[in-house]
Amino acid sequence: MGRRLLVGFGVVVALAAVGYASALALGARPIASLGTLIAETRPPIVVGLVHSQTGPLAISEKSLLDAEILALETINARGGVAGRLLKWEIADGRSDPAACASQTRRLIEEKNASVVFGGWTSECRKAMLAVVEEKGSLLIFPANFEGIERSSHIVYAGGSANQVALPAVRWCIDALKAKRFFAVGTEEILSRCVAEMAKDAVKASATEMVGESYLPMVGGDVEALVKAIQAAKPDVVLNMLVGDSNIPFYEAMRRAGLSADKLPVMAFNIAENELKQFPPADVTGHYAAWSYFQSIDRPESREFIRKFKERYRDETRVVSDPMVAAHNGVMIWAQAAHEAETGDPKVVLEHFDRQSLDAPEGVVTIDPESRIAWRPCFVGRIRADGQLDVVWSLAKPNHPETYVGTRSKAQWHALLDELKAKWGGRWSSSEPIHPNSTPPVR
């Protein structure tokens, strides 16, 4: 029986090779490579994609799913990973950490996912990470994160707060001559921790943080927030708001007469994809800081944009830093898995430490100690068309820091403990979006 199976497999491979050669001889462009045709005869490697397609985080996460699928299709067209095609299972995280965790567990236990790509907020990431640590699996997180966390079961493809937020604060001081800052954010750990890092940077520069205000993940009084900003009279607002609360915030700023020329806002969580959903008058002239902008003129960036628009047949689609980071995460994982010759997360993790990728933003390297991506920093000024003109950038990728050196490791963990206690054991002040319903399965 074993011999029959082996002979049968050989026939399939031979037929695939003949078909491939015939297509080339006729001058046709084959739909799939020979490696892909052979890989189709083997069981696929299953990967999970967990992103919020509903709720307030969908404004940011839906596009990450598209970027990851593009990467997975590209890998399959090249023959897959270690001679096996990739199959992806999609789940809706519903902007709810509990749903992100339960869907991660389902994909690992029921679908045999070797790796999970996804998450957006730090609260969702921590919920998912607890599951992959328990199951001995792997999470590739595509968004920026605050640091103060290290695990052998996660790779941070989006980078850490020190790589973008701190250089952007320094730029505001140097280029905008800002002396007074006001921090706004969401009541969750990314906003709170980045604000504390910004406070340290402002203090070290002999400038001043004149106020801070935070909104819950859902709802919140943006009018009161803007009045607090007006009363404090800052030179620059540092915006760490997460999700669709950014839309009413910028609208309230404009209605209050706080245009970009009077009070510039430096944002860390809105990019081109979100900007398409803003009225241009609300955001034009303000600033954002990321590791990638669509306007960056690199061959790798132009090719990524072309492939993305071609895949989704929409010339109006834009790409953004989180989308590029999500795409990078899949491609780098595939490199590591191909070297490991398996999708087994325990083995793949051993190969992550030496992975680099010539990505749209530049060469991205996974730091062997922290498993955070080395990425560059760009500051952009928002245009009326939703694109950003680069006004400043670092000359090379910035070293990621798990613990920013302005405080000790113990002090940073004490801050997390204090915030978690304040929020009743959660990583944000918000209640789950749908606490009594079962997350839909896609």
BAFIRO-67103 format. One record per residue (C-alpha): residue number from 0; residue in one letter; x, y, z. Coordinates in Angstrom, 3 decimals. Layout:
N
(NUM; "A"; (X; Y; Z))
...
end
This chain:
442
(0; "M"; (0.000; 0.000; 0.000))
(1; "G"; (2.812; 2.376; 0.896))
(2; "R"; (4.468; 1.654; -2.460))
(3; "R"; (1.205; 2.417; -4.297))
(4; "L"; (0.899; 5.751; -2.536))
(5; "L"; (4.488; 6.594; -3.387))
(6; "V"; (3.989; 5.639; -7.039))
(7; "G"; (0.759; 7.634; -7.128))
(8; "F"; (2.472; 10.693; -5.727))
(9; "G"; (5.218; 10.302; -8.332))
(10; "V"; (2.625; 10.213; -11.117))
(11; "V"; (0.988; 13.383; -9.805))
(12; "V"; (4.325; 15.164; -9.636))
(13; "A"; (5.270; 13.965; -13.115))
(14; "L"; (1.954; 15.127; -14.587))
(15; "A"; (2.336; 18.460; -12.865))
(16; "A"; (5.817; 18.840; -14.317))
(17; "V"; (4.614; 17.924; -17.822))
(18; "G"; (1.774; 20.419; -17.593))
(19; "Y"; (4.078; 23.135; -16.395))
(20; "A"; (6.623; 22.439; -19.152))
(21; "S"; (3.886; 22.362; -21.800))
(22; "A"; (2.591; 25.719; -20.686))
(23; "L"; (6.064; 27.215; -20.980))
(24; "A"; (6.617; 25.606; -24.385))
(25; "L"; (3.369; 27.146; -25.691))
(26; "G"; (4.420; 30.550; -24.417))
(27; "A"; (1.636; 30.674; -21.871))
(28; "R"; (1.992; 32.228; -18.449))
(29; "P"; (1.292; 29.376; -15.973))
(30; "I"; (-1.234; 30.120; -13.260))
(31; "A"; (0.891; 28.448; -10.624))
(32; "S"; (4.551; 27.519; -10.300))
(33; "L"; (5.745; 23.935; -10.425))
(34; "G"; (6.419; 24.192; -6.689))
(35; "T"; (2.814; 25.226; -6.116))
(36; "L"; (1.452; 22.340; -8.159))
(37; "I"; (3.574; 19.886; -6.194))
(38; "A"; (2.657; 21.512; -2.870))
(39; "E"; (-1.027; 21.015; -3.682))
(40; "T"; (-0.506; 17.283; -3.249))
(41; "R"; (0.522; 17.696; 0.427))
(42; "P"; (-1.527; 18.700; 3.483))
(43; "P"; (-1.549; 22.495; 3.905))
(44; "I"; (-0.152; 24.455; 6.827))
(45; "V"; (-3.071; 26.173; 8.548))
(46; "V"; (-2.688; 29.740; 9.825))
(47; "G"; (-5.190; 31.849; 11.736))
(48; "L"; (-6.144; 35.483; 11.069))
(49; "V"; (-7.884; 37.241; 13.965))
(50; "H"; (-8.930; 40.819; 13.250))
(51; "S"; (-11.886; 42.951; 14.284))
(52; "Q"; (-14.281; 43.276; 11.373))
(53; "T"; (-16.998; 44.739; 13.603))
(54; "G"; (-16.968; 47.257; 16.453))
(55; "P"; (-14.903; 50.446; 16.899))
(56; "L"; (-11.588; 48.812; 15.938))
(57; "A"; (-12.819; 47.684; 12.518))
(58; "I"; (-11.855; 51.095; 11.099))
(59; "S"; (-8.221; 50.082; 11.564))
(60; "E"; (-8.211; 46.276; 11.376))
(61; "K"; (-10.146; 45.336; 8.254))
(62; "S"; (-7.351; 46.484; 5.980))
(63; "L"; (-4.771; 44.417; 7.902))
(64; "L"; (-6.679; 41.289; 6.938))
(65; "D"; (-6.449; 42.249; 3.265))
(66; "A"; (-2.683; 42.808; 3.558))
(67; "E"; (-2.144; 39.447; 5.251))
(68; "I"; (-4.200; 37.599; 2.635))
(69; "L"; (-2.158; 39.250; -0.121))
(70; "A"; (1.023; 37.967; 1.548))
(71; "L"; (-0.377; 34.457; 1.968))
(72; "E"; (-1.455; 34.309; -1.679))
(73; "T"; (1.987; 35.521; -2.761))
(74; "I"; (3.653; 32.782; -0.726))
(75; "N"; (1.369; 30.100; -2.166))
(76; "A"; (2.061; 31.316; -5.709))
(77; "R"; (5.758; 30.730; -4.995))
(78; "G"; (5.148; 27.165; -3.867))
(79; "G"; (4.110; 27.636; -0.248))
(80; "V"; (6.289; 26.958; 2.768))
(81; "A"; (8.558; 23.913; 2.989))
(82; "G"; (6.718; 22.289; 0.087))
(83; "R"; (3.239; 22.864; 1.563))
(84; "L"; (0.605; 25.434; 0.679))
(85; "L"; (-0.883; 27.730; 3.307))
(86; "K"; (-4.539; 27.637; 4.248))
(87; "W"; (-5.955; 30.478; 6.318))
(88; "E"; (-8.876; 30.550; 8.698))
(89; "I"; (-10.408; 33.981; 9.417))
(90; "A"; (-12.084; 35.026; 12.674))
(91; "D"; (-13.711; 38.284; 13.777))
(92; "G"; (-12.223; 39.655; 17.002))
(93; "R"; (-15.232; 41.998; 17.294))
(94; "S"; (-13.171; 44.732; 19.033))
(95; "D"; (-13.408; 42.596; 22.174))
(96; "P"; (-10.359; 41.065; 23.924))
(97; "A"; (-12.406; 38.085; 25.125))
(98; "A"; (-13.559; 37.381; 21.567))
(99; "C"; (-9.983; 37.694; 20.272))
(100; "A"; (-8.844; 35.159; 22.877))
(101; "S"; (-11.683; 32.687; 22.270))
(102; "Q"; (-11.238; 32.845; 18.509))
(103; "T"; (-7.489; 32.332; 18.869))
(104; "R"; (-8.153; 29.256; 21.008))
(105; "R"; (-10.690; 27.920; 18.509))
(106; "L"; (-8.317; 28.318; 15.582))
(107; "I"; (-5.503; 26.519; 17.405))
(108; "E"; (-7.581; 23.726; 18.934))
(109; "E"; (-10.188; 23.105; 16.224))
(110; "K"; (-8.469; 24.248; 13.050))
(111; "N"; (-4.908; 23.219; 14.021))
(112; "A"; (-3.518; 26.666; 13.226))
(113; "S"; (0.277; 26.685; 13.462))
(114; "V"; (0.446; 30.449; 13.916))
(115; "V"; (-2.011; 33.285; 14.533))
(116; "F"; (-1.667; 36.708; 12.933))
(117; "G"; (-3.719; 39.498; 14.413))
(118; "G"; (-4.856; 41.825; 17.132))
(119; "W"; (-4.771; 45.610; 17.256))
(120; "T"; (-5.008; 46.974; 20.786))
(121; "S"; (-2.657; 45.939; 23.560))
(122; "E"; (-5.581; 44.552; 25.538))
(123; "C"; (-6.515; 42.258; 22.649))
(124; "R"; (-2.872; 41.261; 22.200))
(125; "K"; (-2.469; 40.309; 25.848))
(126; "A"; (-5.646; 38.217; 25.725))
(127; "M"; (-4.428; 36.388; 22.610))
(128; "L"; (-0.902; 35.983; 23.958))
(129; "A"; (-2.189; 34.204; 27.062))
(130; "V"; (-3.787; 31.593; 24.791))
(131; "V"; (-0.758; 31.013; 22.543))
(132; "E"; (1.500; 30.713; 25.589))
(133; "E"; (-0.814; 28.093; 27.095))
(134; "K"; (-1.018; 26.153; 23.811))
(135; "G"; (2.680; 26.500; 22.917))
(136; "S"; (1.754; 28.347; 19.732))
(137; "L"; (2.870; 31.605; 18.106))
(138; "L"; (1.318; 35.067; 17.665))
(139; "I"; (2.522; 37.620; 15.102))
(140; "F"; (1.279; 41.044; 16.236))
(141; "P"; (1.149; 43.702; 13.480))
(142; "A"; (0.507; 46.915; 15.425))
(143; "N"; (2.743; 49.258; 17.385))
(144; "F"; (2.954; 48.344; 21.050))
(145; "E"; (4.045; 49.964; 24.285))
(146; "G"; (6.762; 47.493; 25.228))
(147; "I"; (6.997; 46.324; 28.858))
(148; "E"; (6.326; 42.762; 27.688))
(149; "R"; (8.460; 39.861; 26.556))
(150; "S"; (7.435; 36.350; 25.581))
(151; "S"; (8.945; 33.533; 23.548))
(152; "H"; (5.552; 33.057; 21.854))
(153; "I"; (5.145; 36.421; 20.104))
(154; "V"; (6.826; 38.473; 17.390))
(155; "Y"; (6.085; 42.212; 17.306))
(156; "A"; (6.042; 43.103; 13.613))
(157; "G"; (4.738; 46.641; 14.162))
(158; "G"; (7.558; 47.831; 16.380))
(159; "S"; (7.728; 49.435; 19.821))
(160; "A"; (6.743; 52.860; 21.128))
(161; "N"; (10.276; 54.198; 21.418))
(162; "Q"; (10.894; 53.774; 17.674))
(163; "V"; (8.294; 56.331; 16.570))
(164; "A"; (6.644; 58.198; 19.453))
(165; "L"; (9.794; 59.453; 21.142))
(166; "P"; (11.538; 60.662; 17.950))
(167; "A"; (8.292; 62.416; 16.967))
(168; "V"; (8.141; 64.247; 20.307))
(169; "R"; (11.743; 65.324; 19.816))
(170; "W"; (10.873; 66.580; 16.313))
(171; "C"; (7.996; 68.653; 17.702))
(172; "I"; (10.424; 70.321; 20.105))
(173; "D"; (13.081; 70.939; 17.471))
(174; "A"; (11.012; 71.730; 14.359))
(175; "L"; (7.785; 73.166; 15.779))
(176; "K"; (9.537; 74.823; 18.743))
(177; "A"; (6.934; 73.279; 21.049))
(178; "K"; (7.353; 73.959; 24.743))
(179; "R"; (3.903; 72.950; 26.014))
(180; "F"; (2.308; 69.560; 25.247))
(181; "F"; (-1.131; 68.076; 25.902))
(182; "A"; (-1.669; 64.288; 25.679))
(183; "V"; (-4.973; 62.744; 24.597))
(184; "G"; (-5.632; 59.030; 24.363))
(185; "T"; (-7.822; 56.064; 25.044))
(186; "E"; (-8.109; 54.514; 28.499))
(187; "E"; (-5.976; 51.505; 27.599))
(188; "I"; (-2.376; 50.617; 28.183))
(189; "L"; (-0.860; 51.674; 24.853))
(190; "S"; (-2.118; 55.252; 25.186))
(191; "R"; (-1.255; 55.457; 28.862))
(192; "C"; (2.249; 54.032; 28.496))
(193; "V"; (3.135; 56.097; 25.432))
(194; "A"; (1.914; 59.184; 27.312))
(195; "E"; (4.204; 58.346; 30.233))
(196; "M"; (7.141; 57.876; 27.862))
(197; "A"; (6.298; 61.213; 26.240))
(198; "K"; (6.157; 62.869; 29.671))
(199; "D"; (9.646; 61.586; 30.425))
(200; "A"; (10.939; 62.851; 27.071))
(201; "V"; (9.293; 66.250; 27.541))
(202; "K"; (10.704; 66.590; 31.050))
(203; "A"; (14.199; 65.668; 29.886))
(204; "S"; (13.972; 68.377; 27.212))
(205; "A"; (13.066; 71.129; 29.690))
(206; "T"; (9.603; 71.457; 28.137))
(207; "E"; (6.241; 70.873; 29.816))
(208; "M"; (3.281; 68.493; 29.688))
(209; "V"; (0.456; 70.911; 30.552))
(210; "G"; (-2.363; 68.355; 30.590))
(211; "E"; (-3.697; 64.952; 29.585))
(212; "S"; (-7.141; 63.496; 29.014))
(213; "Y"; (-8.360; 60.004; 28.099))
(214; "L"; (-11.580; 58.610; 26.630))
(215; "P"; (-13.048; 55.111; 27.056))
(216; "M"; (-12.741; 52.801; 24.059))
(217; "V"; (-16.437; 53.376; 23.290))
(218; "G"; (-18.070; 56.771; 23.763))
(219; "G"; (-16.617; 59.598; 25.803))
(220; "D"; (-17.095; 63.361; 25.836))
(221; "V"; (-14.838; 64.794; 23.118))
(222; "E"; (-16.276; 68.273; 23.641))
(223; "A"; (-15.069; 68.292; 27.253))
(224; "L"; (-11.699; 66.963; 26.104))
(225; "V"; (-11.301; 69.808; 23.592))
(226; "K"; (-12.316; 72.384; 26.207))
(227; "A"; (-9.598; 71.015; 28.495))
(228; "I"; (-7.100; 71.426; 25.668))
(229; "Q"; (-8.199; 75.011; 25.069))
(230; "A"; (-7.853; 75.834; 28.754))
(231; "A"; (-4.331; 74.392; 28.945))
(232; "K"; (-3.050; 76.365; 25.912))
(233; "P"; (-0.538; 73.797; 24.607))
(234; "D"; (1.703; 74.242; 21.562))
(235; "V"; (1.162; 70.657; 20.339))
(236; "V"; (-1.371; 67.914; 21.092))
(237; "L"; (0.007; 64.358; 21.220))
(238; "N"; (-2.809; 62.096; 20.035))
(239; "M"; (-2.804; 58.457; 21.195))
(240; "L"; (-6.545; 57.848; 20.613))
(241; "V"; (-7.333; 54.337; 19.353))
(242; "G"; (-10.146; 53.453; 16.949))
(243; "D"; (-13.016; 55.520; 15.587))
(244; "S"; (-13.100; 58.033; 18.465))
(245; "N"; (-10.507; 59.928; 16.390))
(246; "I"; (-13.229; 61.079; 13.993))
(247; "P"; (-15.312; 63.099; 16.509))
(248; "F"; (-12.129; 64.344; 18.186))
(249; "Y"; (-10.760; 66.019; 15.053))
(250; "E"; (-14.225; 67.326; 14.195))
(251; "A"; (-14.536; 68.907; 17.663))
(252; "M"; (-11.063; 70.438; 17.307))
(253; "R"; (-12.054; 72.078; 14.013))
(254; "R"; (-15.369; 73.355; 15.378))
(255; "A"; (-13.490; 74.910; 18.287))
(256; "G"; (-11.292; 76.808; 15.841))
(257; "L"; (-8.203; 74.730; 16.651))
(258; "S"; (-6.938; 74.249; 13.104))
(259; "A"; (-3.529; 72.802; 12.304))
(260; "D"; (-1.912; 76.196; 11.876))
(261; "K"; (-3.089; 77.260; 15.335))
(262; "L"; (-2.633; 74.008; 17.266))
(263; "P"; (-0.995; 71.075; 15.448))
(264; "V"; (-1.864; 67.524; 16.479))
(265; "M"; (0.745; 64.762; 16.272))
(266; "A"; (-1.055; 61.416; 15.900))
(267; "F"; (0.355; 57.953; 16.551))
(268; "N"; (-2.643; 55.760; 15.687))
(269; "I"; (-4.212; 57.119; 12.498))
(270; "A"; (-2.781; 56.415; 9.053))
(271; "E"; (-3.826; 56.637; 5.404))
(272; "N"; (-6.494; 53.973; 5.662))
(273; "E"; (-8.279; 55.770; 8.507))
(274; "L"; (-7.711; 59.210; 6.979))
(275; "K"; (-9.902; 58.253; 4.014))
(276; "Q"; (-12.828; 58.298; 6.434))
(277; "F"; (-12.197; 61.829; 7.749))
(278; "P"; (-13.526; 65.058; 6.232))
(279; "P"; (-10.347; 66.640; 4.794))
(280; "A"; (-10.987; 69.928; 6.606))
(281; "D"; (-10.722; 68.156; 9.974))
(282; "V"; (-7.237; 66.717; 9.527))
(283; "T"; (-5.368; 68.578; 6.763))
(284; "G"; (-2.159; 70.134; 8.038))
(285; "H"; (-1.918; 68.012; 11.185))
(286; "Y"; (0.843; 65.442; 11.635))
(287; "A"; (1.291; 61.702; 12.098))
(288; "A"; (4.312; 59.565; 12.900))
(289; "W"; (4.803; 56.019; 11.609))
(290; "S"; (7.447; 53.682; 10.263))
(291; "Y"; (5.918; 53.835; 6.768))
(292; "F"; (3.848; 56.153; 4.586))
(293; "Q"; (2.415; 55.346; 1.171))
(294; "S"; (4.180; 58.440; -0.177))
(295; "I"; (7.644; 56.954; 0.503))
(296; "D"; (9.430; 56.616; -2.826))
(297; "R"; (11.081; 53.198; -2.793))
(298; "P"; (10.789; 50.487; -5.480))
(299; "E"; (9.610; 48.004; -2.814))
(300; "S"; (6.890; 50.426; -1.713))
(301; "R"; (5.699; 51.096; -5.258))
(302; "E"; (5.554; 47.360; -5.957))
(303; "F"; (3.580; 46.658; -2.778))
(304; "I"; (1.067; 49.389; -3.651))
(305; "R"; (0.726; 48.056; -7.194))
(306; "K"; (0.174; 44.472; -6.061))
(307; "F"; (-2.336; 45.502; -3.405))
(308; "K"; (-4.463; 47.586; -5.782))
(309; "E"; (-4.275; 44.900; -8.456))
(310; "R"; (-5.288; 42.151; -6.019))
(311; "Y"; (-8.324; 44.049; -4.736))
(312; "R"; (-9.148; 45.631; -8.106))
(313; "D"; (-9.518; 49.083; -6.639))
(314; "E"; (-7.236; 51.961; -7.611))
(315; "T"; (-8.724; 54.083; -4.815))
(316; "R"; (-7.429; 51.787; -2.059))
(317; "V"; (-4.584; 53.130; 0.050))
(318; "V"; (-1.942; 51.350; 2.093))
(319; "S"; (-0.612; 52.268; 5.519))
(320; "D"; (2.037; 51.391; 8.080))
(321; "P"; (-0.034; 48.782; 9.976))
(322; "M"; (-0.948; 47.120; 6.673))
(323; "V"; (2.719; 46.957; 5.657))
(324; "A"; (3.649; 45.610; 9.107))
(325; "A"; (0.912; 42.953; 8.829))
(326; "H"; (2.211; 41.956; 5.375))
(327; "N"; (5.808; 41.956; 6.657))
(328; "G"; (4.830; 39.711; 9.566))
(329; "V"; (3.444; 37.034; 7.258))
(330; "M"; (6.411; 37.184; 4.896))
(331; "I"; (8.984; 37.009; 7.699))
(332; "W"; (7.138; 34.124; 9.379))
(333; "A"; (7.142; 32.288; 6.033))
(334; "Q"; (10.914; 32.782; 5.729))
(335; "A"; (11.440; 31.368; 9.205))
(336; "A"; (9.079; 28.436; 8.590))
(337; "H"; (10.737; 27.673; 5.264))
(338; "E"; (14.142; 27.552; 6.952))
(339; "A"; (12.688; 25.363; 9.709))
(340; "E"; (11.085; 23.121; 7.049))
(341; "T"; (7.938; 22.962; 9.152))
(342; "G"; (5.044; 25.036; 10.455))
(343; "D"; (5.578; 23.747; 14.002))
(344; "P"; (5.689; 26.954; 16.092))
(345; "K"; (8.277; 25.615; 18.535))
(346; "V"; (10.704; 24.946; 15.695))
(347; "V"; (9.830; 28.080; 13.706))
(348; "L"; (10.541; 30.309; 16.709))
(349; "E"; (14.138; 29.102; 16.728))
(350; "H"; (14.590; 30.569; 13.227))
(351; "F"; (13.088; 34.019; 13.806))
(352; "D"; (16.157; 35.566; 15.365))
(353; "R"; (18.028; 35.986; 12.098))
(354; "Q"; (15.207; 37.082; 9.794))
(355; "S"; (15.360; 40.260; 7.700))
(356; "L"; (13.148; 41.513; 4.888))
(357; "D"; (13.641; 44.259; 2.288))
(358; "A"; (10.203; 45.697; 2.991))
(359; "P"; (8.346; 48.733; 1.578))
(360; "E"; (9.707; 50.979; 4.357))
(361; "G"; (13.287; 49.654; 4.206))
(362; "V"; (15.134; 46.654; 5.568))
(363; "V"; (13.224; 45.221; 8.535))
(364; "T"; (15.041; 42.927; 10.949))
(365; "I"; (13.674; 40.948; 13.897))
(366; "D"; (15.660; 41.795; 17.020))
(367; "P"; (17.065; 38.505; 18.409))
(368; "E"; (16.597; 39.552; 22.032))
(369; "S"; (13.152; 41.157; 22.084))
(370; "R"; (11.682; 39.738; 18.829))
(371; "I"; (10.564; 43.268; 17.963))
(372; "A"; (11.085; 44.493; 14.397))
(373; "W"; (13.769; 47.110; 13.760))
(374; "R"; (11.878; 49.778; 11.779))
(375; "P"; (12.465; 53.396; 10.672))
(376; "C"; (10.592; 56.527; 11.772))
(377; "F"; (8.860; 59.058; 9.523))
(378; "V"; (6.933; 62.207; 10.433))
(379; "G"; (4.347; 63.250; 7.866))
(380; "R"; (2.058; 66.223; 7.346))
(381; "I"; (-1.489; 65.258; 6.350))
(382; "R"; (-2.634; 66.442; 2.930))
(383; "A"; (-6.198; 67.138; 1.787))
(384; "D"; (-6.173; 63.883; -0.237))
(385; "G"; (-5.410; 61.793; 2.865))
(386; "Q"; (-1.776; 61.170; 1.960))
(387; "L"; (1.158; 62.489; 3.995))
(388; "D"; (4.158; 64.492; 2.935))
(389; "V"; (7.265; 63.284; 4.756))
(390; "V"; (8.753; 66.245; 6.648))
(391; "W"; (11.373; 64.312; 8.627))
(392; "S"; (12.792; 60.828; 8.999))
(393; "L"; (15.510; 58.922; 10.813))
(394; "A"; (18.465; 57.955; 8.668))
(395; "K"; (18.245; 54.265; 9.590))
(396; "P"; (15.972; 51.786; 11.404))
(397; "N"; (15.534; 52.528; 15.079))
(398; "H"; (16.497; 50.079; 17.817))
(399; "P"; (13.384; 48.684; 19.543))
(400; "E"; (13.284; 48.901; 23.333))
(401; "T"; (11.181; 46.652; 25.530))
(402; "Y"; (11.864; 48.955; 28.466))
(403; "V"; (12.492; 52.632; 27.683))
(404; "G"; (15.510; 53.708; 29.717))
(405; "T"; (13.874; 56.703; 31.404))
(406; "R"; (12.549; 54.300; 34.058))
(407; "S"; (13.625; 50.936; 35.435))
(408; "K"; (12.012; 47.659; 34.435))
(409; "A"; (10.432; 47.488; 37.910))
(410; "Q"; (8.986; 50.990; 37.546))
(411; "W"; (7.408; 50.214; 34.188))
(412; "H"; (5.822; 47.031; 35.546))
(413; "A"; (4.594; 48.974; 38.580))
(414; "L"; (2.830; 51.352; 36.168))
(415; "L"; (1.111; 48.419; 34.452))
(416; "D"; (0.042; 46.989; 37.810))
(417; "E"; (-1.367; 50.354; 38.854))
(418; "L"; (-3.350; 50.763; 35.619))
(419; "K"; (-4.696; 47.217; 35.716))
(420; "A"; (-5.853; 47.684; 39.328))
(421; "K"; (-7.493; 50.985; 38.379))
(422; "W"; (-9.397; 49.271; 35.567))
(423; "G"; (-10.628; 46.393; 37.705))
(424; "G"; (-8.235; 43.722; 36.426))
(425; "R"; (-8.638; 44.642; 32.745))
(426; "W"; (-6.182; 46.335; 30.411))
(427; "S"; (-8.584; 49.171; 29.597))
(428; "S"; (-11.434; 51.039; 31.249))
(429; "S"; (-14.015; 49.883; 28.700))
(430; "E"; (-16.458; 47.029; 29.040))
(431; "P"; (-16.503; 44.355; 26.313))
(432; "I"; (-18.406; 45.442; 23.225))
(433; "H"; (-20.799; 42.469; 23.233))
(434; "P"; (-20.340; 40.781; 26.619))
(435; "N"; (-23.306; 38.410; 26.351))
(436; "S"; (-23.098; 37.176; 22.805))
(437; "T"; (-21.069; 34.546; 21.018))
(438; "P"; (-18.504; 35.865; 18.521))
(439; "P"; (-19.471; 35.076; 14.925))
(440; "V"; (-17.296; 32.636; 13.008))
(441; "R"; (-16.227; 33.478; 9.489))
end
